[in-house]
């Protein structure tokens, strides 16, 4: 734990950004009537690919309204 302690001020904001993006992307995916591709696949991408998965969803996966 002592080896991680100096990095905590840098890790906490990154973790919060990642969780916020993931939650916001999953809520958007659930509420949006259409997505580019299977919704289940986008949910897996959002959850498993940290930070980049939600960003990919917002750039590529959102369907037309």
Secondary structure, DSSP 8 states (H G I E B T S, - for coil): -HHHHTTHHHHHHHHHHHHHHHHHHHHHHHH-S-BSS-HHHHHHHHHHSTTHHHHHIIIIIB---
